[in-house]
Amino acid sequence: MQIVTDRGVDLTPEQMSGLDLHFAPLRIQLEGKTYLSGVDIQPKEFYQKLEETGAYPMTSQPSPGDFATIYRELAKTDPEILSIHMSSGLSGTMNSAVQGAALVPEAHVTFWDTLTLSLPAGWQVEAAARALQAGWPLKDILTYLEEIRAKVEGIYTLADLKYLIHGGRISHLKGMMAVVLNIKPIIMVDKEDGKYVDVGKERTLKRAIRSMANMIAKKYNPYGKTRIQLLHGYNLEGLELLKAAISEQMDCVFEQVSEIAPVLGAHTGPSMVGLSAGPLSLFEPLFSEPAGKPSLALNNAEAIPG
């Protein structure tokens, strides 16, 4: 079996190392030029271009033809494919995948809707790939993904709302009111419909970050040790504040910091900061190394990249 996903999921190069993943392209248009997110433009370069140009990027999902090309090529070696994608509530990527598979009858494609995006979606992809390496059957992988989907949360805030407003993720009127009032939203993804949900508002970025940490601590401290991975556009100050706020309240294992994919950052901009969190015990099947179980080395580095 082979795994197909898309660039709307976030994983660091270290997390992807040794995994056999195939990515459907997501495109970004910026100042008349088209880029493939995560392929010919990387996060740091992308956010620098946003700052330098002041332009608003446009994004587009993979076409059914893009998926058909991937499935057709993979089916030549193994027709069994698990296609894992960012939330159908936020993108048409899953629908394109289904349409693309219909064009390739020789491919036997199983679809999985993460009902989220970025790191929480990336954790699902990573778990599936490592479980597959260890020889888990498909039904067990899907059961495990369902549990991760239910128990892992992503939470985000941002200092500058202009990209959300321009991209239509919030209405222009609501967005302008938030700008005037200097409101910083706290955003999660609803587990029922996979759409953004506003779970809080604060008047400063520092207070929004503190509120995020409080919410995550309240949810996960009862589970014991928590797996945490921090995420940002290009907001190192916010990253430091968030890590400090989480560390004060929680017993956690920090994974290496991730930068949000350009195709997602096009809608949030450089100021976004957030995290993915889940009970560490949920991932124990990935940390242990006996025969038949996948292994996953988390790193507990304290440094924030500068």
C-alpha positions as CSV (number, residue, x, y, z in Angstrom):
1,M,0.0,0.0,0.0
2,Q,1.1,3.5,-0.8
3,I,0.2,6.8,0.8
4,V,-0.9,10.0,-1.0
5,T,-1.5,13.3,0.7
6,D,-1.3,17.0,0.0
7,R,0.7,20.1,0.9
8,G,-2.1,21.3,3.2
9,V,-0.6,19.0,5.9
10,D,2.5,20.0,7.8
11,L,5.4,17.8,8.8
12,T,9.0,18.8,9.3
13,P,11.7,17.2,7.1
14,E,12.9,15.2,10.1
15,Q,9.4,13.8,10.6
16,M,9.2,12.8,6.9
17,S,12.6,11.2,6.9
18,G,12.3,7.6,5.9
19,L,8.6,7.8,5.1
20,D,7.3,7.0,1.6
21,L,4.8,9.8,1.0
22,H,3.4,11.1,-2.3
23,F,2.2,14.7,-2.4
24,A,-0.5,16.2,-4.6
25,P,0.5,19.7,-5.6
26,L,-1.2,22.9,-4.3
27,R,-0.4,26.1,-6.1
28,I,0.2,29.6,-5.1
29,Q,0.0,32.7,-7.3
30,L,1.9,35.7,-6.2
31,E,2.7,38.8,-8.3
32,G,1.9,36.9,-11.6
33,K,4.1,33.9,-10.8
34,T,2.8,30.4,-9.9
35,Y,4.6,28.3,-7.3
36,L,4.1,24.8,-6.0
37,S,3.8,25.0,-2.3
38,G,6.6,23.2,-0.5
39,V,8.3,22.3,-3.8
40,D,9.6,25.4,-5.5
41,I,8.8,27.8,-2.7
42,Q,9.6,27.1,1.0
43,P,8.0,28.9,4.0
44,K,10.8,31.3,4.8
45,E,11.1,32.5,1.2
46,F,7.3,32.8,0.9
47,Y,6.9,34.9,4.0
48,Q,9.8,37.2,3.0
49,K,8.1,37.7,-0.4
50,L,4.8,38.6,1.4
51,E,6.7,41.2,3.5
52,E,8.6,42.6,0.5
53,T,5.8,42.8,-2.0
54,G,2.8,43.6,0.2
55,A,0.9,41.4,-2.3
56,Y,-2.0,39.0,-1.6
57,P,-1.4,35.5,-2.8
58,M,-4.1,33.3,-4.4
59,T,-4.2,29.5,-3.9
60,S,-5.6,26.6,-5.9
61,Q,-6.2,23.0,-5.1
62,P,-5.0,20.0,-7.1
63,S,-7.1,19.1,-10.1
64,P,-8.7,15.7,-10.6
65,G,-6.1,15.3,-13.3
66,D,-3.3,15.9,-10.9
67,F,-4.6,13.1,-8.7
68,A,-5.3,10.8,-11.6
69,T,-1.6,11.2,-12.7
70,I,-0.4,10.3,-9.3
71,Y,-2.7,7.3,-8.8
72,R,-2.0,5.9,-12.3
73,E,1.7,6.0,-11.7
74,L,1.6,4.4,-8.3
75,A,-0.8,1.7,-9.4
76,K,1.9,0.4,-11.8
77,T,3.8,-0.9,-8.7
78,D,1.0,-1.3,-6.1
79,P,-2.7,-0.5,-6.8
80,E,-3.6,-0.3,-3.1
81,I,-3.5,3.4,-2.1
82,L,-4.4,5.3,1.1
83,S,-5.2,8.9,0.2
84,I,-5.2,11.2,3.3
85,H,-6.2,14.8,2.9
86,M,-6.8,18.1,4.7
87,S,-10.4,18.8,5.8
88,S,-13.1,18.6,3.1
89,G,-14.7,21.4,5.1
90,L,-11.9,23.8,4.3
91,S,-10.8,22.7,0.8
92,G,-12.0,20.9,-2.3
93,T,-8.9,18.8,-2.4
94,M,-10.6,15.6,-1.1
95,N,-13.3,16.0,-3.8
96,S,-10.6,16.4,-6.5
97,A,-9.0,13.2,-5.2
98,V,-12.2,11.2,-5.4
99,Q,-12.8,12.5,-8.9
100,G,-9.3,11.7,-9.9
101,A,-9.5,8.1,-8.6
102,A,-12.6,7.6,-10.8
103,L,-10.4,8.1,-13.8
104,V,-8.0,5.4,-12.8
105,P,-10.0,2.1,-12.3
106,E,-6.8,0.1,-11.9
107,A,-6.1,2.0,-8.6
108,H,-7.8,0.8,-5.4
109,V,-8.0,4.1,-3.4
110,T,-9.1,4.4,0.2
111,F,-9.8,8.0,1.2
112,W,-9.3,9.5,4.6
113,D,-10.6,12.9,5.6
114,T,-8.4,14.3,8.4
115,L,-11.2,16.9,9.2
116,T,-8.3,19.3,10.0
117,L,-5.2,20.7,8.4
118,S,-1.5,21.6,9.0
119,L,0.2,19.8,11.9
120,P,-2.9,17.8,13.3
121,A,-3.4,16.5,9.7
122,G,0.3,15.9,9.4
123,W,0.3,13.8,12.6
124,Q,-2.4,11.5,11.0
125,V,-0.3,11.1,7.8
126,E,2.8,10.4,9.8
127,A,1.0,7.8,12.0
128,A,-0.4,6.1,8.9
129,A,3.0,5.9,7.2
130,R,4.8,4.5,10.2
131,A,2.1,2.0,11.0
132,L,2.1,0.9,7.3
133,Q,5.9,0.4,7.5
134,A,5.4,-1.8,10.5
135,G,2.9,-4.0,8.7
136,W,-0.4,-2.9,10.2
137,P,-3.4,-3.9,8.2
138,L,-5.5,-1.1,6.7
139,K,-8.5,-1.6,9.0
140,D,-6.2,-1.1,12.1
141,I,-4.6,2.0,10.5
142,L,-8.0,3.6,9.9
143,T,-9.1,2.8,13.5
144,Y,-5.9,4.4,14.8
145,L,-6.4,7.4,12.6
146,E,-9.9,7.8,13.8
147,E,-8.6,7.9,17.4
148,I,-5.9,10.5,16.6
149,R,-8.5,12.6,14.7
150,A,-10.7,12.6,17.7
151,K,-8.1,13.3,20.4
152,V,-5.6,15.7,18.7
153,E,-6.3,19.5,18.6
154,G,-4.8,22.3,16.6
155,I,-5.1,25.9,17.9
156,Y,-3.9,29.1,16.3
157,T,-3.9,32.9,16.7
158,L,-2.5,35.7,14.6
159,A,-1.7,39.4,15.0
160,D,-2.6,40.5,11.5
161,L,-6.0,39.6,10.1
162,K,-5.6,41.1,6.6
163,Y,-4.8,37.8,4.9
164,L,-7.8,36.0,6.5
165,I,-10.0,38.9,5.4
166,H,-8.6,39.0,1.9
167,G,-8.9,35.2,1.5
168,G,-12.6,35.2,2.5
169,R,-11.9,33.1,5.6
170,I,-13.8,35.7,7.6
171,S,-16.3,38.2,6.2
172,H,-14.9,41.7,5.3
173,L,-17.2,43.4,7.7
174,K,-16.4,41.1,10.7
175,G,-12.7,41.4,9.8
176,M,-12.7,45.1,9.7
177,M,-14.5,45.3,13.0
178,A,-11.9,43.0,14.5
179,V,-9.1,45.2,13.1
180,V,-10.6,48.4,14.5
181,L,-11.1,46.8,17.9
182,N,-7.6,45.2,17.7
183,I,-9.2,41.7,18.3
184,K,-6.9,38.6,18.0
185,P,-9.1,35.5,17.3
186,I,-8.3,32.1,18.7
187,I,-9.1,29.5,16.0
188,M,-9.6,25.7,16.0
189,V,-11.1,23.3,13.5
190,D,-14.5,21.7,14.4
191,K,-14.3,17.9,14.5
192,E,-17.8,17.5,13.1
193,D,-17.7,19.5,9.9
194,G,-13.9,20.2,9.6
195,K,-14.4,24.0,9.4
196,Y,-12.8,26.8,11.3
197,V,-14.4,27.7,14.6
198,D,-13.7,30.8,16.7
199,V,-13.1,29.7,20.3
200,G,-12.0,33.0,21.8
201,K,-11.0,36.6,21.3
202,E,-8.4,38.7,23.0
203,R,-7.2,42.3,22.7
204,T,-3.5,41.5,22.4
205,L,-1.4,38.7,20.9
206,K,0.2,38.0,24.3
207,R,-3.2,37.5,25.9
208,A,-4.4,35.3,22.9
209,I,-1.3,33.1,23.3
210,R,-1.9,32.8,27.1
211,S,-5.5,31.9,26.4
212,M,-4.5,29.2,23.9
213,A,-2.1,27.7,26.5
214,N,-4.8,27.7,29.1
215,M,-7.2,25.9,26.8
216,I,-4.7,23.2,25.9
217,A,-3.6,22.7,29.5
218,K,-7.2,22.4,30.7
219,K,-7.9,19.8,28.0
220,Y,-4.8,17.7,28.1
221,N,-3.3,17.9,31.7
222,P,-5.8,15.2,32.8
223,Y,-4.2,12.8,30.3
224,G,-0.7,13.2,31.8
225,K,2.2,13.9,29.5
226,T,1.3,15.7,26.3
227,R,2.8,15.7,22.8
228,I,3.2,19.3,21.6
229,Q,4.4,20.7,18.3
230,L,4.6,24.4,17.8
231,L,3.8,26.1,14.5
232,H,4.3,29.6,13.0
233,G,4.5,31.6,9.8
234,Y,7.4,33.8,10.7
235,N,6.6,34.9,14.2
236,L,9.6,34.0,16.4
237,E,8.5,36.3,19.2
238,G,5.1,34.7,19.3
239,L,6.7,31.3,19.2
240,E,8.8,32.1,22.3
241,L,5.8,33.3,24.2
242,L,3.7,30.3,23.3
243,K,6.4,27.8,24.3
244,A,6.9,29.6,27.6
245,A,3.2,29.6,28.3
246,I,2.8,25.9,27.6
247,S,5.9,25.0,29.5
248,E,4.6,26.8,32.7
249,Q,1.5,24.7,32.8
250,M,2.1,21.3,31.2
251,D,4.3,18.3,31.3
252,C,5.0,17.8,27.6
253,V,7.3,16.6,25.0
254,F,8.1,19.2,22.3
255,E,8.7,18.2,18.8
256,Q,10.7,20.3,16.4
257,V,9.0,23.6,15.5
258,S,7.3,23.6,12.1
259,E,6.7,26.4,9.7
260,I,3.2,26.5,8.3
261,A,3.0,25.5,4.6
262,P,3.0,28.4,2.2
263,V,-0.4,27.3,0.7
264,L,-1.9,27.6,4.2
265,G,0.1,30.6,5.2
266,A,-1.3,32.4,2.2
267,H,-4.5,32.7,4.2
268,T,-2.9,33.6,7.6
269,G,0.3,35.5,6.9
270,P,3.5,35.6,8.8
271,S,2.0,36.6,12.2
272,M,0.3,33.2,12.8
273,V,1.4,31.1,15.7
274,G,-0.1,27.9,17.0
275,L,0.4,24.3,18.0
276,S,-0.8,20.7,17.7
277,A,-1.4,18.8,20.9
278,G,-2.4,15.3,21.9
279,P,-2.0,12.8,24.8
280,L,1.5,11.3,24.6
281,S,0.0,7.9,25.5
282,L,-2.0,8.0,22.2
283,F,1.3,7.8,20.3
284,E,3.0,5.1,22.4
285,P,2.4,2.5,19.6
286,L,4.6,4.7,17.4
287,F,7.3,5.3,20.1
288,S,7.9,1.6,21.0
289,E,10.1,-0.5,18.9
290,P,9.1,-4.2,19.4
291,A,8.6,-6.3,16.3
292,G,5.4,-5.3,14.4
293,K,5.2,-1.8,16.0
294,P,6.4,1.4,14.3
295,S,8.8,3.6,16.0
296,L,8.9,7.4,16.1
297,A,11.7,9.4,17.7
298,L,10.3,12.6,19.2
299,N,13.0,15.2,20.1
300,N,12.7,17.3,23.2
301,A,14.9,20.2,22.1
302,E,14.3,23.4,24.0
303,A,15.7,25.7,21.4
304,I,13.4,27.9,19.2
305,P,15.0,28.5,15.8
306,G,16.3,32.0,15.3
